[in-house]
């Protein structure tokens, strides 16, 4: 029983370390058209959004599409990063974590 408690506490400690590591891992994702850049961390917090073009040069629908595209790319990257880190800690891929 003590071994199981110790293993659980070790895993809990590793998960806290993973959380800190993900929070410190920052990356950029750029929309397909290059108009919007989203900076996000591995904990899926948006740190910055940059628009690479003058707003007067584009219509609302194009800007909305670019923001959505860049955000979705950043979100996908954060999922991949979390999955990679989980595999490093657990040694296997957990179902539901892509």
Secondary structure, DSSP 8 states (H G I E B T S, - for coil): -HHHHHHHHHHHHHHHHHHHHHHH-EEEEE-TTSSEEEEEETT--EEEEEE-S-GGGS-HHHHHHHHHHHHHHHHHHHHHHHHHHHHHHHSS--TT--
